[in-house]
Structures are given as C-alpha cells and as structure tokens.
Amino acid sequence: MQKIDGFTKKMRLEKSKKMADEIKKICTINQELYNALASSDREEFIPKGFGRHAYKLDALPLVADQWISSPLTVAKMTQALTCSGADSVLEIGCGSGYQALILSKLIRRVFSIERVERLAKEAKERFKRLNIHNINVRFDDGQNGWRDFAPFDRILFSASTAQVPEKLFEQLKIGGILVAPIEKESKQIITKFIKQQNKIEKIELEDCLFVPVIDGKTR
C-alpha cells in the first residue's frame, strides 16, 4: 500500500476518533486507551476492499480463516489487561497487527506471535512502513510463548482456548496479568488471570467471540 497523503490521514484520524467515542459510550475505557484508539488508523490493518467498514465496530475477515477483532473487543481486552505500569507484553495471535498497534501505544515493548506465515510477514512489513519500531513479530505457534524475552508483564491471548498453556503462565512475571477468551460450555468469556507468588487468581469478565486457537504453524 502506498503512503497516504495528509488530507486522507486527517480524515481517517477523524473517523478513528468517532469510533473511539462510540466505544467509550458502550464500555468503560481509560483516557490512555481512548487516546490510543483515537490515534490509530484501523484502515491500514484491514483487507483491501473493506475500507468502508474500517471504523465500524465489526470483526472483519483475513486470510486463512482468521479475523481482525472488532474495535470494541480490542478495547475490552486491552482495558482488562491493565497496561499501566507494564514494560513488556506478549500477544498470542498477531493477525493483521491492529491489536499490537494499540498495545504499542500503551506498553514500551510488544512481542506478537502469529501462526500464519503470510499474516506474520504482512504485519512486519506494515509496521516497518508505518515506522513503528517497538513491535516485534514472530512466526510460530503462539502457545509456545517467546522465552527469549520472558518474563513478560502482560500476556494477551487473541484466540479462544479451553485452557491457557502452563508454559505461558511460566513466562508471566509474578504480579503479571494474562487476559484470554476462555471457552466455557457454549460460551467464550474474557478472563483475567493475575499471577501471584503461589497461585493464579482468575476473574471472569464478560462474553466475547474469537476464532479458536489452532496448534502448529501454517505456511
């Protein structure tokens, strides 16, 4: 994609702000998250041909049966993550990179793993083109985590799972927070886990909808 001109950029940011205003009416978000949403051009992260849907609160399809989450879901997951005071975050499921972009405006270092090679490659190229330098993308099965940079202050699981792999909790700092969509009976529930010295505290928040986690990598 070619670089957009100043007028187009201004128009898109106006749309982003309106989208952030709409989200703020629906759910509670702090000012830092509001600012991140309002200053992030979602249209850069969606497939060609879906531009008119970029600022709606809808999930949109990507390649390999993957989806870019609704901006409302991104906001809820990020708010649950409690980013204040965190220095590093691991994201499981980079997709097009929109969630990682939001995190990059709230946390100094973002490590995002994507199991679909094409999506990982496109995300890397997109961040480079946008001059975003604090997001690191890796092509791998995200359930393995990223031990080279562990432990993390925060971990965000962007795919539904019946159970968070123990190795991810091992890569979370004491006092750290992990947020994941947990499958429970016929529902998915945004669930917040707080790692304490001798236990993991679990807090169920609200229903959500994500694609399920898949083992392995797709080239």
PyMOL CGO cylinders between C-alpha atoms (Angstrom):
from pymol import cmd
from pymol.cgo import CYLINDER

trace = [
    CYLINDER, 0.00, 0.00, 0.00, 1.26, 3.45, -0.90, 0.3, 1, 1, 1, 1, 1, 1,
    CYLINDER, 1.26, 3.45, -0.90, 1.70, 6.14, 1.70, 0.3, 1, 1, 1, 1, 1, 1,
    CYLINDER, 1.70, 6.14, 1.70, -1.46, 8.17, 2.23, 0.3, 1, 1, 1, 1, 1, 1,
    CYLINDER, -1.46, 8.17, 2.23, -1.50, 11.95, 1.81, 0.3, 1, 1, 1, 1, 1, 1,
    CYLINDER, -1.50, 11.95, 1.81, -2.01, 14.40, 4.65, 0.3, 1, 1, 1, 1, 1, 1,
    CYLINDER, -2.01, 14.40, 4.65, -5.68, 15.05, 3.87, 0.3, 1, 1, 1, 1, 1, 1,
    CYLINDER, -5.68, 15.05, 3.87, -6.56, 11.35, 3.81, 0.3, 1, 1, 1, 1, 1, 1,
    CYLINDER, -6.56, 11.35, 3.81, -4.65, 10.78, 7.04, 0.3, 1, 1, 1, 1, 1, 1,
    CYLINDER, -4.65, 10.78, 7.04, -6.54, 13.60, 8.74, 0.3, 1, 1, 1, 1, 1, 1,
    CYLINDER, -6.54, 13.60, 8.74, -9.90, 12.23, 7.57, 0.3, 1, 1, 1, 1, 1, 1,
    CYLINDER, -9.90, 12.23, 7.57, -9.04, 8.74, 8.79, 0.3, 1, 1, 1, 1, 1, 1,
    CYLINDER, -9.04, 8.74, 8.79, -8.00, 10.00, 12.22, 0.3, 1, 1, 1, 1, 1, 1,
    CYLINDER, -8.00, 10.00, 12.22, -11.27, 11.90, 12.49, 0.3, 1, 1, 1, 1, 1, 1,
    CYLINDER, -11.27, 11.90, 12.49, -13.07, 8.62, 11.81, 0.3, 1, 1, 1, 1, 1, 1,
    CYLINDER, -13.07, 8.62, 11.81, -10.86, 6.87, 14.38, 0.3, 1, 1, 1, 1, 1, 1,
    CYLINDER, -10.86, 6.87, 14.38, -11.81, 9.46, 16.98, 0.3, 1, 1, 1, 1, 1, 1,
    CYLINDER, -11.81, 9.46, 16.98, -15.52, 9.00, 16.24, 0.3, 1, 1, 1, 1, 1, 1,
    CYLINDER, -15.52, 9.00, 16.24, -15.02, 5.23, 16.58, 0.3, 1, 1, 1, 1, 1, 1,
    CYLINDER, -15.02, 5.23, 16.58, -13.28, 5.74, 19.94, 0.3, 1, 1, 1, 1, 1, 1,
    CYLINDER, -13.28, 5.74, 19.94, -16.16, 7.98, 21.06, 0.3, 1, 1, 1, 1, 1, 1,
    CYLINDER, -16.16, 7.98, 21.06, -18.63, 5.25, 20.13, 0.3, 1, 1, 1, 1, 1, 1,
    CYLINDER, -18.63, 5.25, 20.13, -16.65, 2.64, 22.07, 0.3, 1, 1, 1, 1, 1, 1,
    CYLINDER, -16.65, 2.64, 22.07, -16.48, 4.92, 25.10, 0.3, 1, 1, 1, 1, 1, 1,
    CYLINDER, -16.48, 4.92, 25.10, -20.28, 5.14, 25.15, 0.3, 1, 1, 1, 1, 1, 1,
    CYLINDER, -20.28, 5.14, 25.15, -20.57, 1.36, 25.28, 0.3, 1, 1, 1, 1, 1, 1,
    CYLINDER, -20.57, 1.36, 25.28, -17.84, 0.33, 27.71, 0.3, 1, 1, 1, 1, 1, 1,
    CYLINDER, -17.84, 0.33, 27.71, -15.54, 1.86, 30.29, 0.3, 1, 1, 1, 1, 1, 1,
    CYLINDER, -15.54, 1.86, 30.29, -12.06, 2.65, 28.96, 0.3, 1, 1, 1, 1, 1, 1,
    CYLINDER, -12.06, 2.65, 28.96, -9.38, 4.86, 30.47, 0.3, 1, 1, 1, 1, 1, 1,
    CYLINDER, -9.38, 4.86, 30.47, -8.06, 8.01, 28.81, 0.3, 1, 1, 1, 1, 1, 1,
    CYLINDER, -8.06, 8.01, 28.81, -4.81, 6.36, 27.66, 0.3, 1, 1, 1, 1, 1, 1,
    CYLINDER, -4.81, 6.36, 27.66, -6.70, 3.62, 25.84, 0.3, 1, 1, 1, 1, 1, 1,
    CYLINDER, -6.70, 3.62, 25.84, -9.13, 6.14, 24.36, 0.3, 1, 1, 1, 1, 1, 1,
    CYLINDER, -9.13, 6.14, 24.36, -6.19, 8.14, 23.01, 0.3, 1, 1, 1, 1, 1, 1,
    CYLINDER, -6.19, 8.14, 23.01, -4.61, 5.00, 21.54, 0.3, 1, 1, 1, 1, 1, 1,
    CYLINDER, -4.61, 5.00, 21.54, -7.82, 4.06, 19.73, 0.3, 1, 1, 1, 1, 1, 1,
    CYLINDER, -7.82, 4.06, 19.73, -8.45, 7.60, 18.52, 0.3, 1, 1, 1, 1, 1, 1,
    CYLINDER, -8.45, 7.60, 18.52, -4.95, 7.93, 17.07, 0.3, 1, 1, 1, 1, 1, 1,
    CYLINDER, -4.95, 7.93, 17.07, -4.78, 4.52, 15.36, 0.3, 1, 1, 1, 1, 1, 1,
    CYLINDER, -4.78, 4.52, 15.36, -5.81, 4.16, 11.72, 0.3, 1, 1, 1, 1, 1, 1,
    CYLINDER, -5.81, 4.16, 11.72, -7.63, 0.81, 11.58, 0.3, 1, 1, 1, 1, 1, 1,
    CYLINDER, -7.63, 0.81, 11.58, -7.99, 1.06, 7.81, 0.3, 1, 1, 1, 1, 1, 1,
    CYLINDER, -7.99, 1.06, 7.81, -4.26, 0.32, 7.47, 0.3, 1, 1, 1, 1, 1, 1,
    CYLINDER, -4.26, 0.32, 7.47, -4.89, -3.11, 9.03, 0.3, 1, 1, 1, 1, 1, 1,
    CYLINDER, -4.89, -3.11, 9.03, -7.90, -4.43, 7.14, 0.3, 1, 1, 1, 1, 1, 1,
    CYLINDER, -7.90, -4.43, 7.14, -8.08, -6.27, 3.79, 0.3, 1, 1, 1, 1, 1, 1,
    CYLINDER, -8.08, -6.27, 3.79, -8.36, -4.31, 0.58, 0.3, 1, 1, 1, 1, 1, 1,
    CYLINDER, -8.36, -4.31, 0.58, -11.99, -3.69, -0.35, 0.3, 1, 1, 1, 1, 1, 1,
    CYLINDER, -11.99, -3.69, -0.35, -13.24, -3.36, 3.24, 0.3, 1, 1, 1, 1, 1, 1,
    CYLINDER, -13.24, -3.36, 3.24, -12.38, 0.32, 3.66, 0.3, 1, 1, 1, 1, 1, 1,
    CYLINDER, -12.38, 0.32, 3.66, -15.97, 1.41, 4.25, 0.3, 1, 1, 1, 1, 1, 1,
    CYLINDER, -15.97, 1.41, 4.25, -16.16, -0.99, 7.19, 0.3, 1, 1, 1, 1, 1, 1,
    CYLINDER, -16.16, -0.99, 7.19, -12.87, 0.05, 8.78, 0.3, 1, 1, 1, 1, 1, 1,
    CYLINDER, -12.87, 0.05, 8.78, -14.34, 2.22, 11.54, 0.3, 1, 1, 1, 1, 1, 1,
    CYLINDER, -14.34, 2.22, 11.54, -17.43, 0.17, 12.30, 0.3, 1, 1, 1, 1, 1, 1,
    CYLINDER, -17.43, 0.17, 12.30, -17.47, -1.96, 15.44, 0.3, 1, 1, 1, 1, 1, 1,
    CYLINDER, -17.47, -1.96, 15.44, -17.32, -5.17, 13.43, 0.3, 1, 1, 1, 1, 1, 1,
    CYLINDER, -17.32, -5.17, 13.43, -14.83, -8.01, 13.10, 0.3, 1, 1, 1, 1, 1, 1,
    CYLINDER, -14.83, -8.01, 13.10, -13.51, -8.41, 9.55, 0.3, 1, 1, 1, 1, 1, 1,
    CYLINDER, -13.51, -8.41, 9.55, -12.12, -11.46, 7.69, 0.3, 1, 1, 1, 1, 1, 1,
    CYLINDER, -12.12, -11.46, 7.69, -8.43, -12.04, 7.00, 0.3, 1, 1, 1, 1, 1, 1,
    CYLINDER, -8.43, -12.04, 7.00, -6.66, -14.87, 5.15, 0.3, 1, 1, 1, 1, 1, 1,
    CYLINDER, -6.66, -14.87, 5.15, -6.60, -18.49, 6.42, 0.3, 1, 1, 1, 1, 1, 1,
    CYLINDER, -6.60, -18.49, 6.42, -9.98, -18.18, 8.15, 0.3, 1, 1, 1, 1, 1, 1,
    CYLINDER, -9.98, -18.18, 8.15, -8.60, -15.59, 10.57, 0.3, 1, 1, 1, 1, 1, 1,
    CYLINDER, -8.60, -15.59, 10.57, -10.28, -12.34, 11.63, 0.3, 1, 1, 1, 1, 1, 1,
    CYLINDER, -10.28, -12.34, 11.63, -9.36, -8.86, 12.78, 0.3, 1, 1, 1, 1, 1, 1,
    CYLINDER, -9.36, -8.86, 12.78, -11.28, -8.37, 16.01, 0.3, 1, 1, 1, 1, 1, 1,
    CYLINDER, -11.28, -8.37, 16.01, -13.97, -5.77, 16.45, 0.3, 1, 1, 1, 1, 1, 1,
    CYLINDER, -13.97, -5.77, 16.45, -12.51, -2.48, 17.80, 0.3, 1, 1, 1, 1, 1, 1,
    CYLINDER, -12.51, -2.48, 17.80, -14.93, -2.86, 20.71, 0.3, 1, 1, 1, 1, 1, 1,
    CYLINDER, -14.93, -2.86, 20.71, -13.45, -6.27, 21.57, 0.3, 1, 1, 1, 1, 1, 1,
    CYLINDER, -13.45, -6.27, 21.57, -9.93, -4.87, 21.22, 0.3, 1, 1, 1, 1, 1, 1,
    CYLINDER, -9.93, -4.87, 21.22, -10.86, -2.12, 23.66, 0.3, 1, 1, 1, 1, 1, 1,
    CYLINDER, -10.86, -2.12, 23.66, -12.37, -4.53, 26.19, 0.3, 1, 1, 1, 1, 1, 1,
    CYLINDER, -12.37, -4.53, 26.19, -9.42, -6.94, 26.04, 0.3, 1, 1, 1, 1, 1, 1,
    CYLINDER, -9.42, -6.94, 26.04, -6.89, -4.11, 26.37, 0.3, 1, 1, 1, 1, 1, 1,
    CYLINDER, -6.89, -4.11, 26.37, -8.75, -2.49, 29.26, 0.3, 1, 1, 1, 1, 1, 1,
    CYLINDER, -8.75, -2.49, 29.26, -8.80, -5.84, 31.06, 0.3, 1, 1, 1, 1, 1, 1,
    CYLINDER, -8.80, -5.84, 31.06, -5.05, -6.13, 30.56, 0.3, 1, 1, 1, 1, 1, 1,
    CYLINDER, -5.05, -6.13, 30.56, -4.45, -3.07, 32.81, 0.3, 1, 1, 1, 1, 1, 1,
    CYLINDER, -4.45, -3.07, 32.81, -1.49, -1.75, 30.80, 0.3, 1, 1, 1, 1, 1, 1,
    CYLINDER, -1.49, -1.75, 30.80, -0.45, 0.99, 33.22, 0.3, 1, 1, 1, 1, 1, 1,
    CYLINDER, -0.45, 0.99, 33.22, 2.99, 0.27, 34.67, 0.3, 1, 1, 1, 1, 1, 1,
    CYLINDER, 2.99, 0.27, 34.67, 3.76, -2.57, 32.25, 0.3, 1, 1, 1, 1, 1, 1,
    CYLINDER, 3.76, -2.57, 32.25, 7.01, -2.56, 30.25, 0.3, 1, 1, 1, 1, 1, 1,
    CYLINDER, 7.01, -2.56, 30.25, 6.55, -5.65, 28.07, 0.3, 1, 1, 1, 1, 1, 1,
    CYLINDER, 6.55, -5.65, 28.07, 3.60, -7.55, 26.63, 0.3, 1, 1, 1, 1, 1, 1,
    CYLINDER, 3.60, -7.55, 26.63, 3.33, -10.82, 24.71, 0.3, 1, 1, 1, 1, 1, 1,
    CYLINDER, 3.33, -10.82, 24.71, 0.43, -11.11, 22.26, 0.3, 1, 1, 1, 1, 1, 1,
    CYLINDER, 0.43, -11.11, 22.26, -0.66, -14.56, 21.06, 0.3, 1, 1, 1, 1, 1, 1,
    CYLINDER, -0.66, -14.56, 21.06, -2.22, -14.08, 17.61, 0.3, 1, 1, 1, 1, 1, 1,
    CYLINDER, -2.22, -14.08, 17.61, -0.95, -11.03, 15.76, 0.3, 1, 1, 1, 1, 1, 1,
    CYLINDER, -0.95, -11.03, 15.76, -3.36, -11.23, 12.82, 0.3, 1, 1, 1, 1, 1, 1,
    CYLINDER, -3.36, -11.23, 12.82, -3.09, -8.01, 10.82, 0.3, 1, 1, 1, 1, 1, 1,
    CYLINDER, -3.09, -8.01, 10.82, -1.44, -6.24, 13.75, 0.3, 1, 1, 1, 1, 1, 1,
    CYLINDER, -1.44, -6.24, 13.75, -4.16, -3.82, 14.88, 0.3, 1, 1, 1, 1, 1, 1,
    CYLINDER, -4.16, -3.82, 14.88, -4.28, -5.09, 18.46, 0.3, 1, 1, 1, 1, 1, 1,
    CYLINDER, -4.28, -5.09, 18.46, -0.47, -4.94, 18.63, 0.3, 1, 1, 1, 1, 1, 1,
    CYLINDER, -0.47, -4.94, 18.63, -0.62, -1.34, 17.39, 0.3, 1, 1, 1, 1, 1, 1,
    CYLINDER, -0.62, -1.34, 17.39, -2.94, -0.36, 20.24, 0.3, 1, 1, 1, 1, 1, 1,
    CYLINDER, -2.94, -0.36, 20.24, -0.69, -2.14, 22.75, 0.3, 1, 1, 1, 1, 1, 1,
    CYLINDER, -0.69, -2.14, 22.75, 2.38, -0.37, 21.33, 0.3, 1, 1, 1, 1, 1, 1,
    CYLINDER, 2.38, -0.37, 21.33, 0.92, 2.98, 22.36, 0.3, 1, 1, 1, 1, 1, 1,
    CYLINDER, 0.92, 2.98, 22.36, 0.41, 1.81, 25.93, 0.3, 1, 1, 1, 1, 1, 1,
    CYLINDER, 0.41, 1.81, 25.93, 3.37, -0.52, 26.62, 0.3, 1, 1, 1, 1, 1, 1,
    CYLINDER, 3.37, -0.52, 26.62, 7.00, 0.09, 25.67, 0.3, 1, 1, 1, 1, 1, 1,
    CYLINDER, 7.00, 0.09, 25.67, 7.81, -3.35, 24.19, 0.3, 1, 1, 1, 1, 1, 1,
    CYLINDER, 7.81, -3.35, 24.19, 5.33, -5.53, 22.28, 0.3, 1, 1, 1, 1, 1, 1,
    CYLINDER, 5.33, -5.53, 22.28, 6.12, -9.11, 21.25, 0.3, 1, 1, 1, 1, 1, 1,
    CYLINDER, 6.12, -9.11, 21.25, 3.48, -10.58, 18.95, 0.3, 1, 1, 1, 1, 1, 1,
    CYLINDER, 3.48, -10.58, 18.95, 3.36, -14.15, 17.63, 0.3, 1, 1, 1, 1, 1, 1,
    CYLINDER, 3.36, -14.15, 17.63, 1.42, -15.25, 14.54, 0.3, 1, 1, 1, 1, 1, 1,
    CYLINDER, 1.42, -15.25, 14.54, 0.99, -18.86, 13.38, 0.3, 1, 1, 1, 1, 1, 1,
    CYLINDER, 0.99, -18.86, 13.38, 0.03, -17.95, 9.77, 0.3, 1, 1, 1, 1, 1, 1,
    CYLINDER, 0.03, -17.95, 9.77, 3.22, -17.10, 7.89, 0.3, 1, 1, 1, 1, 1, 1,
    CYLINDER, 3.22, -17.10, 7.89, 1.58, -14.72, 5.41, 0.3, 1, 1, 1, 1, 1, 1,
    CYLINDER, 1.58, -14.72, 5.41, -0.04, -12.69, 8.18, 0.3, 1, 1, 1, 1, 1, 1,
    CYLINDER, -0.04, -12.69, 8.18, 3.21, -12.54, 10.15, 0.3, 1, 1, 1, 1, 1, 1,
    CYLINDER, 3.21, -12.54, 10.15, 5.12, -11.32, 7.09, 0.3, 1, 1, 1, 1, 1, 1,
    CYLINDER, 5.12, -11.32, 7.09, 2.49, -8.72, 6.20, 0.3, 1, 1, 1, 1, 1, 1,
    CYLINDER, 2.49, -8.72, 6.20, 2.36, -7.44, 9.78, 0.3, 1, 1, 1, 1, 1, 1,
    CYLINDER, 2.36, -7.44, 9.78, 6.14, -7.00, 9.86, 0.3, 1, 1, 1, 1, 1, 1,
    CYLINDER, 6.14, -7.00, 9.86, 6.05, -5.10, 6.57, 0.3, 1, 1, 1, 1, 1, 1,
    CYLINDER, 6.05, -5.10, 6.57, 3.14, -2.96, 7.75, 0.3, 1, 1, 1, 1, 1, 1,
    CYLINDER, 3.14, -2.96, 7.75, 4.87, -1.92, 10.98, 0.3, 1, 1, 1, 1, 1, 1,
    CYLINDER, 4.87, -1.92, 10.98, 8.03, -1.10, 9.06, 0.3, 1, 1, 1, 1, 1, 1,
    CYLINDER, 8.03, -1.10, 9.06, 6.13, 1.04, 6.56, 0.3, 1, 1, 1, 1, 1, 1,
    CYLINDER, 6.13, 1.04, 6.56, 4.35, 2.88, 9.39, 0.3, 1, 1, 1, 1, 1, 1,
    CYLINDER, 4.35, 2.88, 9.39, 7.67, 3.48, 11.21, 0.3, 1, 1, 1, 1, 1, 1,
    CYLINDER, 7.67, 3.48, 11.21, 6.56, 1.56, 14.29, 0.3, 1, 1, 1, 1, 1, 1,
    CYLINDER, 6.56, 1.56, 14.29, 9.67, 0.17, 15.94, 0.3, 1, 1, 1, 1, 1, 1,
    CYLINDER, 9.67, 0.17, 15.94, 8.55, -1.20, 19.32, 0.3, 1, 1, 1, 1, 1, 1,
    CYLINDER, 8.55, -1.20, 19.32, 6.59, -4.18, 17.96, 0.3, 1, 1, 1, 1, 1, 1,
    CYLINDER, 6.59, -4.18, 17.96, 8.42, -7.46, 17.35, 0.3, 1, 1, 1, 1, 1, 1,
    CYLINDER, 8.42, -7.46, 17.35, 6.63, -10.13, 15.27, 0.3, 1, 1, 1, 1, 1, 1,
    CYLINDER, 6.63, -10.13, 15.27, 7.49, -13.82, 15.22, 0.3, 1, 1, 1, 1, 1, 1,
    CYLINDER, 7.49, -13.82, 15.22, 6.14, -16.62, 13.02, 0.3, 1, 1, 1, 1, 1, 1,
    CYLINDER, 6.14, -16.62, 13.02, 5.43, -19.51, 15.38, 0.3, 1, 1, 1, 1, 1, 1,
    CYLINDER, 5.43, -19.51, 15.38, 2.76, -21.37, 17.33, 0.3, 1, 1, 1, 1, 1, 1,
    CYLINDER, 2.76, -21.37, 17.33, 1.91, -18.75, 19.94, 0.3, 1, 1, 1, 1, 1, 1,
    CYLINDER, 1.91, -18.75, 19.94, 1.13, -21.37, 22.55, 0.3, 1, 1, 1, 1, 1, 1,
    CYLINDER, 1.13, -21.37, 22.55, 4.90, -21.82, 22.89, 0.3, 1, 1, 1, 1, 1, 1,
    CYLINDER, 4.90, -21.82, 22.89, 5.32, -18.22, 24.01, 0.3, 1, 1, 1, 1, 1, 1,
    CYLINDER, 5.32, -18.22, 24.01, 8.60, -16.38, 23.43, 0.3, 1, 1, 1, 1, 1, 1,
    CYLINDER, 8.60, -16.38, 23.43, 11.08, -17.46, 26.09, 0.3, 1, 1, 1, 1, 1, 1,
    CYLINDER, 11.08, -17.46, 26.09, 13.94, -15.28, 24.80, 0.3, 1, 1, 1, 1, 1, 1,
    CYLINDER, 13.94, -15.28, 24.80, 12.16, -12.17, 26.11, 0.3, 1, 1, 1, 1, 1, 1,
    CYLINDER, 12.16, -12.17, 26.11, 10.31, -13.65, 29.09, 0.3, 1, 1, 1, 1, 1, 1,
    CYLINDER, 10.31, -13.65, 29.09, 9.17, -12.99, 31.70, 0.3, 1, 1, 1, 1, 1, 1,
    CYLINDER, 9.17, -12.99, 31.70, 6.50, -10.58, 30.46, 0.3, 1, 1, 1, 1, 1, 1,
    CYLINDER, 6.50, -10.58, 30.46, 4.50, -8.07, 32.48, 0.3, 1, 1, 1, 1, 1, 1,
    CYLINDER, 4.50, -8.07, 32.48, 1.39, -8.83, 30.43, 0.3, 1, 1, 1, 1, 1, 1,
    CYLINDER, 1.39, -8.83, 30.43, 0.21, -11.56, 28.06, 0.3, 1, 1, 1, 1, 1, 1,
    CYLINDER, 0.21, -11.56, 28.06, -2.80, -11.20, 25.75, 0.3, 1, 1, 1, 1, 1, 1,
    CYLINDER, -2.80, -11.20, 25.75, -4.32, -14.28, 24.14, 0.3, 1, 1, 1, 1, 1, 1,
    CYLINDER, -4.32, -14.28, 24.14, -6.14, -13.27, 20.94, 0.3, 1, 1, 1, 1, 1, 1,
    CYLINDER, -6.14, -13.27, 20.94, -7.78, -16.64, 20.24, 0.3, 1, 1, 1, 1, 1, 1,
    CYLINDER, -7.78, -16.64, 20.24, -10.24, -18.68, 22.26, 0.3, 1, 1, 1, 1, 1, 1,
    CYLINDER, -10.24, -18.68, 22.26, -8.97, -21.64, 24.25, 0.3, 1, 1, 1, 1, 1, 1,
    CYLINDER, -8.97, -21.64, 24.25, -10.37, -24.09, 26.79, 0.3, 1, 1, 1, 1, 1, 1,
    CYLINDER, -10.37, -24.09, 26.79, -7.24, -23.71, 28.89, 0.3, 1, 1, 1, 1, 1, 1,
    CYLINDER, -7.24, -23.71, 28.89, -4.20, -21.45, 28.86, 0.3, 1, 1, 1, 1, 1, 1,
    CYLINDER, -4.20, -21.45, 28.86, -0.99, -23.49, 28.38, 0.3, 1, 1, 1, 1, 1, 1,
    CYLINDER, -0.99, -23.49, 28.38, 1.07, -23.71, 31.57, 0.3, 1, 1, 1, 1, 1, 1,
    CYLINDER, 1.07, -23.71, 31.57, 4.20, -22.61, 29.69, 0.3, 1, 1, 1, 1, 1, 1,
    CYLINDER, 4.20, -22.61, 29.69, 2.59, -19.19, 29.14, 0.3, 1, 1, 1, 1, 1, 1,
    CYLINDER, 2.59, -19.19, 29.14, 2.00, -18.72, 32.86, 0.3, 1, 1, 1, 1, 1, 1,
    CYLINDER, 2.00, -18.72, 32.86, 5.65, -19.69, 33.34, 0.3, 1, 1, 1, 1, 1, 1,
    CYLINDER, 5.65, -19.69, 33.34, 6.60, -16.77, 31.07, 0.3, 1, 1, 1, 1, 1, 1,
    CYLINDER, 6.60, -16.77, 31.07, 4.49, -14.28, 33.06, 0.3, 1, 1, 1, 1, 1, 1,
    CYLINDER, 4.49, -14.28, 33.06, 6.08, -12.25, 35.84, 0.3, 1, 1, 1, 1, 1, 1,
    CYLINDER, 6.08, -12.25, 35.84, 4.88, -12.52, 39.43, 0.3, 1, 1, 1, 1, 1, 1,
    CYLINDER, 4.88, -12.52, 39.43, 2.21, -9.84, 39.68, 0.3, 1, 1, 1, 1, 1, 1,
    CYLINDER, 2.21, -9.84, 39.68, 1.71, -10.01, 35.91, 0.3, 1, 1, 1, 1, 1, 1,
    CYLINDER, 1.71, -10.01, 35.91, -1.64, -10.20, 34.14, 0.3, 1, 1, 1, 1, 1, 1,
    CYLINDER, -1.64, -10.20, 34.14, -2.79, -12.55, 31.38, 0.3, 1, 1, 1, 1, 1, 1,
    CYLINDER, -2.79, -12.55, 31.38, -6.08, -11.98, 29.54, 0.3, 1, 1, 1, 1, 1, 1,
    CYLINDER, -6.08, -11.98, 29.54, -7.65, -14.66, 27.35, 0.3, 1, 1, 1, 1, 1, 1,
    CYLINDER, -7.65, -14.66, 27.35, -11.03, -15.65, 25.85, 0.3, 1, 1, 1, 1, 1, 1,
    CYLINDER, -11.03, -15.65, 25.85, -11.75, -18.87, 27.72, 0.3, 1, 1, 1, 1, 1, 1,
    CYLINDER, -11.75, -18.87, 27.72, -14.18, -21.42, 26.28, 0.3, 1, 1, 1, 1, 1, 1,
    CYLINDER, -14.18, -21.42, 26.28, -16.77, -22.40, 28.87, 0.3, 1, 1, 1, 1, 1, 1,
    CYLINDER, -16.77, -22.40, 28.87, -19.60, -24.69, 27.75, 0.3, 1, 1, 1, 1, 1, 1,
    CYLINDER, -19.60, -24.69, 27.75, -21.10, -22.93, 24.69, 0.3, 1, 1, 1, 1, 1, 1,
    CYLINDER, -21.10, -22.93, 24.69, -19.63, -19.51, 25.51, 0.3, 1, 1, 1, 1, 1, 1,
    CYLINDER, -19.63, -19.51, 25.51, -16.34, -17.65, 25.37, 0.3, 1, 1, 1, 1, 1, 1,
    CYLINDER, -16.34, -17.65, 25.37, -15.57, -15.41, 28.33, 0.3, 1, 1, 1, 1, 1, 1,
    CYLINDER, -15.57, -15.41, 28.33, -12.93, -12.69, 28.59, 0.3, 1, 1, 1, 1, 1, 1,
    CYLINDER, -12.93, -12.69, 28.59, -10.97, -13.92, 31.58, 0.3, 1, 1, 1, 1, 1, 1,
    CYLINDER, -10.97, -13.92, 31.58, -8.28, -12.10, 33.55, 0.3, 1, 1, 1, 1, 1, 1,
    CYLINDER, -8.28, -12.10, 33.55, -5.57, -14.08, 35.32, 0.3, 1, 1, 1, 1, 1, 1,
    CYLINDER, -5.57, -14.08, 35.32, -3.27, -12.48, 37.90, 0.3, 1, 1, 1, 1, 1, 1,
    CYLINDER, -3.27, -12.48, 37.90, -0.11, -14.43, 38.72, 0.3, 1, 1, 1, 1, 1, 1,
    CYLINDER, -0.11, -14.43, 38.72, 0.65, -14.35, 42.42, 0.3, 1, 1, 1, 1, 1, 1,
    CYLINDER, 0.65, -14.35, 42.42, 3.54, -15.97, 44.27, 0.3, 1, 1, 1, 1, 1, 1,
    CYLINDER, 3.54, -15.97, 44.27, 1.77, -19.25, 44.98, 0.3, 1, 1, 1, 1, 1, 1,
    CYLINDER, 1.77, -19.25, 44.98, -1.39, -19.17, 42.87, 0.3, 1, 1, 1, 1, 1, 1,
    CYLINDER, -1.39, -19.17, 42.87, -3.16, -17.80, 39.79, 0.3, 1, 1, 1, 1, 1, 1,
    CYLINDER, -3.16, -17.80, 39.79, -6.17, -15.61, 40.54, 0.3, 1, 1, 1, 1, 1, 1,
    CYLINDER, -6.17, -15.61, 40.54, -8.92, -15.94, 37.93, 0.3, 1, 1, 1, 1, 1, 1,
    CYLINDER, -8.92, -15.94, 37.93, -11.56, -13.28, 37.19, 0.3, 1, 1, 1, 1, 1, 1,
    CYLINDER, -11.56, -13.28, 37.19, -14.30, -13.85, 34.60, 0.3, 1, 1, 1, 1, 1, 1,
    CYLINDER, -14.30, -13.85, 34.60, -15.41, -10.60, 32.94, 0.3, 1, 1, 1, 1, 1, 1,
    CYLINDER, -15.41, -10.60, 32.94, -17.83, -10.87, 30.01, 0.3, 1, 1, 1, 1, 1, 1,
    CYLINDER, -17.83, -10.87, 30.01, -18.80, -12.85, 26.92, 0.3, 1, 1, 1, 1, 1, 1,
    CYLINDER, -18.80, -12.85, 26.92, -16.80, -12.46, 23.72, 0.3, 1, 1, 1, 1, 1, 1,
    CYLINDER, -16.80, -12.46, 23.72, -16.24, -14.13, 20.35, 0.3, 1, 1, 1, 1, 1, 1,
    CYLINDER, -16.24, -14.13, 20.35, -12.85, -15.16, 18.92, 0.3, 1, 1, 1, 1, 1, 1,
    CYLINDER, -12.85, -15.16, 18.92, -11.60, -17.73, 16.44, 0.3, 1, 1, 1, 1, 1, 1,
    CYLINDER, -11.60, -17.73, 16.44, -10.33, -20.81, 18.31, 0.3, 1, 1, 1, 1, 1, 1,
    CYLINDER, -10.33, -20.81, 18.31, -6.63, -21.38, 18.89, 0.3, 1, 1, 1, 1, 1, 1,
    CYLINDER, -6.63, -21.38, 18.89, -5.08, -23.86, 16.45, 0.3, 1, 1, 1, 1, 1, 1,
    CYLINDER, -5.08, -23.86, 16.45, -1.97, -25.93, 17.10, 0.3, 1, 1, 1, 1, 1, 1,
    CYLINDER, -1.97, -25.93, 17.10, 1.09, -25.58, 14.94, 0.3, 1, 1, 1, 1, 1, 1,
    CYLINDER, 1.09, -25.58, 14.94, 2.00, -23.19, 12.10, 0.3, 1, 1, 1, 1, 1, 1,
    CYLINDER, 2.00, -23.19, 12.10, 0.56, -22.54, 8.62, 0.3, 1, 1, 1, 1, 1, 1,
    CYLINDER, 0.56, -22.54, 8.62, 2.90, -21.65, 5.77, 0.3, 1, 1, 1, 1, 1, 1,
]
cmd.load_cgo(trace, "trace")
